[in-house]
Amino acid sequence: MKIPLLVAGLLLALGVPARAALEWKTREVDLHPKISDKEAVARFPYKNTGDKPVKITRVQPSCGCTTAKLEKDLVAPGGSGEIVATFHIGDRVGMQVKSIQVVTDDQPDTATKLTLKADVPKLLDVRPIFIFWPKAKPIEPRTITATVGGDFPVTKLDVTSTDPDIKIDVKPAPNKKAFDIVVTPKTTNRPINARLDIKPDYPKESPKVFYANIRVDPHPANDAGAAPGASASPAASTTPAANAP
């Protein structure tokens, strides 16, 4: 009886194919970077729980702002490792969701989706981010409001324009944690397309820059450099004098 049982056990073992499987400790990571952070890093550990090697053939982030570093591409049975995903924050704010697609040789037609979520704090909320003076509208000062988020200790803004003919006046907004950026074109005899660079004084170690855009259509009826609301000088009379020869 023992010999047939042994043979049967051997036949059963030979009939079971070797399997490969990557088991992920987590497939989703929530990150909360600080205002001064330039990157947010997520780690996705894995282990080969199968009985044959697994080769990772492709690791593809969802966008250019995210990179994924593969520790090794061949994982032995019982072996482990991790994929390190780095989200480059740049000027992005609010909730950012990025994904990484991972493909292995044991399941070449099925990708594993890893998700990185980063809640980037919003230092300033700038509104509006575009102001425009068309020909049909008078040249009058307009205001952009920069509201400070959270408890960030912003005490002043440095605002510059890419066009010197844009006048800027920055002052605290009344009764709220914000700044009013008053924008006035100094000339109206030419088109202006300018960008405002808005730099808060916090954080000092990793300055942030916010932007707004300005467009001014030429107002030929106005004198160059005339103050807003000022009318053009009356044109000289072309009527001949009564006693002209």
C-alpha positions in Angstrom: 0.0 0.0 0.0 2.9 2.4 0.7 4.3 2.2 -2.8 1.1 3.1 -4.6 0.6 6.0 -2.2 4.1 7.3 -2.8 3.7 7.1 -6.5 0.3 8.8 -6.3 1.9 11.6 -4.2 4.7 12.0 -6.7 2.3 12.1 -9.6 0.2 14.7 -7.8 3.2 16.9 -7.2 4.3 16.7 -10.8 0.9 17.7 -11.9 0.9 21.0 -9.9 2.5 23.8 -12.0 5.0 26.2 -10.5 3.4 29.5 -9.7 4.7 33.1 -9.3 3.0 35.9 -7.5 4.0 39.3 -6.2 2.1 40.2 -3.1 2.0 44.0 -2.3 2.0 45.2 1.2 -0.1 48.2 0.0 -1.2 49.5 -3.4 -2.2 52.9 -2.2 -0.2 55.5 -0.2 -1.5 58.8 1.3 1.1 61.5 1.7 0.9 64.9 3.4 4.0 66.9 2.3 4.9 70.1 4.1 4.7 73.5 2.4 8.5 73.6 2.0 8.8 70.1 0.5 9.7 69.9 -3.2 9.0 66.1 -3.4 6.6 63.5 -2.0 8.0 60.0 -1.8 5.9 56.8 -1.6 7.2 53.3 -1.1 5.4 50.1 -2.3 7.0 47.0 -0.8 6.4 43.6 -2.4 7.2 39.9 -1.9 7.3 36.9 -4.2 5.0 34.4 -2.5 5.2 31.9 -5.4 7.7 29.1 -6.1 9.3 30.5 -9.2 11.1 33.8 -10.0 9.1 36.8 -11.1 10.5 39.4 -13.5 9.1 42.9 -13.5 9.0 43.9 -17.1 7.5 47.4 -17.0 7.0 50.2 -14.5 5.1 53.2 -16.0 4.2 56.4 -14.0 1.0 58.2 -15.1 2.7 61.5 -15.8 6.1 63.2 -16.2 5.9 64.8 -12.7 6.2 61.3 -11.1 9.2 58.9 -11.3 9.4 55.3 -10.2 12.6 53.6 -9.1 12.8 49.8 -9.3 15.1 48.2 -6.8 15.5 45.1 -9.0 13.6 43.5 -11.9 14.0 39.8 -11.0 12.5 38.6 -7.7 13.4 35.1 -6.5 10.8 32.9 -4.7 10.5 34.3 -1.2 12.4 37.4 -2.3 11.2 40.9 -1.6 11.8 44.5 -2.6 10.1 47.8 -3.2 9.2 50.4 -5.9 9.9 53.9 -4.8 7.7 56.5 -6.4 8.6 60.2 -6.3 6.1 63.0 -7.0 7.8 66.3 -8.0 5.5 68.9 -6.5 6.5 72.0 -8.4 3.7 74.6 -8.3 0.9 72.0 -7.8 -1.4 72.4 -4.8 -4.4 70.5 -3.4 -5.0 66.8 -3.7 -2.8 65.2 -6.3 -3.4 61.6 -7.4 -0.7 59.8 -9.4 -0.5 56.1 -10.5 2.2 53.6 -11.5 1.4 50.6 -13.7 3.5 47.5 -13.0 3.7 44.6 -15.4 5.3 41.2 -14.6 6.2 38.3 -16.9 3.8 35.9 -15.2 0.9 38.2 -16.0 2.0 40.1 -19.1 -1.5 41.2 -20.0 -2.5 42.5 -16.6 -1.0 45.6 -14.9 -1.0 46.2 -11.2 -2.0 49.8 -10.4 -0.1 51.5 -7.6 -1.6 54.8 -6.4 0.1 57.8 -4.8 -2.0 60.5 -3.2 -0.4 63.7 -2.0 -2.4 66.5 -0.3 -0.2 69.5 -1.1 -1.0 72.5 1.2 -2.2 75.7 -0.5 -0.1 78.6 0.6 -2.0 81.3 -1.5 -5.2 81.3 -3.4 -4.8 83.9 -6.1 -8.0 85.2 -7.8 -8.5 86.1 -10.5 -5.4 84.8 -12.3 -6.2 86.8 -15.4 -7.3 90.4 -15.9 -8.0 92.0 -19.2 -8.7 95.6 -20.4 -10.4 95.4 -23.8 -10.8 98.4 -26.0 -14.4 98.9 -25.0 -13.6 99.2 -21.3 -12.0 102.2 -19.6 -8.5 101.9 -18.1 -9.2 101.7 -14.4 -7.3 100.0 -11.6 -8.3 96.3 -11.0 -7.6 94.1 -8.0 -6.3 90.6 -7.6 -6.7 89.1 -4.2 -4.2 86.7 -2.7 -5.7 84.8 0.3 -3.3 83.1 2.7 -4.2 79.4 3.4 -4.2 77.8 6.8 -2.1 79.3 9.5 0.9 80.1 7.3 2.7 83.2 8.6 2.8 85.3 5.4 3.4 88.9 6.2 4.0 90.5 2.8 4.1 89.8 -0.9 6.7 90.8 -3.4 4.9 91.3 -6.8 6.7 92.2 -10.0 5.6 92.5 -13.6 7.3 91.4 -16.7 6.2 94.7 -18.3 7.4 97.9 -16.8 4.3 99.7 -17.8 2.2 97.8 -15.3 1.9 99.7 -12.0 1.4 97.4 -8.9 0.3 98.4 -5.4 0.1 95.7 -2.7 -1.8 96.2 0.5 -3.4 94.0 3.2 -7.0 93.2 2.4 -9.4 94.7 5.0 -10.8 92.3 7.6 -9.3 89.1 6.2 -6.0 87.2 6.0 -5.3 88.3 2.4 -3.6 90.9 0.2 -5.1 93.1 -2.5 -2.8 93.5 -5.5 -4.0 96.7 -7.3 -3.0 96.6 -11.0 -3.0 99.7 -13.3 -1.6 100.0 -16.8 0.6 103.2 -17.0 0.2 103.4 -20.8 -2.6 102.5 -23.2 -1.1 103.3 -26.6 0.2 99.7 -27.2 -0.9 96.2 -26.5 0.4 94.7 -23.2 0.8 91.0 -22.4 2.4 90.6 -19.0 2.9 88.1 -16.2 2.8 89.0 -12.5 5.2 87.0 -10.3 3.8 86.9 -6.8 6.3 85.9 -4.1 5.2 85.5 -0.4 7.9 85.9 2.3 7.2 82.4 3.6 8.7 79.8 3.5 12.1 81.5 3.3 14.0 78.2 2.8 12.0 77.1 -0.2 10.3 80.2 -1.8 7.1 79.7 -3.7 6.1 81.8 -6.7 2.5 82.3 -7.9 1.4 83.8 -11.1 -1.3 86.0 -12.7 -1.6 87.2 -16.3 -2.3 90.7 -17.6 -3.6 91.7 -21.0 -4.3 95.3 -22.2 -5.6 96.1 -25.7 -4.4 99.5 -27.0 -6.7 102.4 -26.4 -5.6 104.9 -29.2 -8.0 107.6 -28.0 -5.9 107.9 -24.8 -2.6 109.7 -24.7 0.5 107.5 -24.0 1.2 107.5 -20.3 -2.1 109.3 -19.4 -3.4 108.6 -15.9 -6.4 106.3 -15.7 -9.6 108.2 -16.3 -7.8 111.2 -17.7 -9.1 112.4 -21.0 -7.0 113.1 -24.0 -6.0 116.7 -24.7 -8.4 118.4 -27.1 -7.1 118.4 -30.7 -6.0 121.8 -32.2 -8.6 123.5 -34.3 -8.2 123.1 -38.0 -10.7 125.8 -38.9 -9.1 128.7 -40.6 -9.1 132.0 -38.8 -11.7 134.6 -40.0 -9.0 137.1 -40.9 -6.6 134.7 -42.6 -5.5 135.9 -46.0 
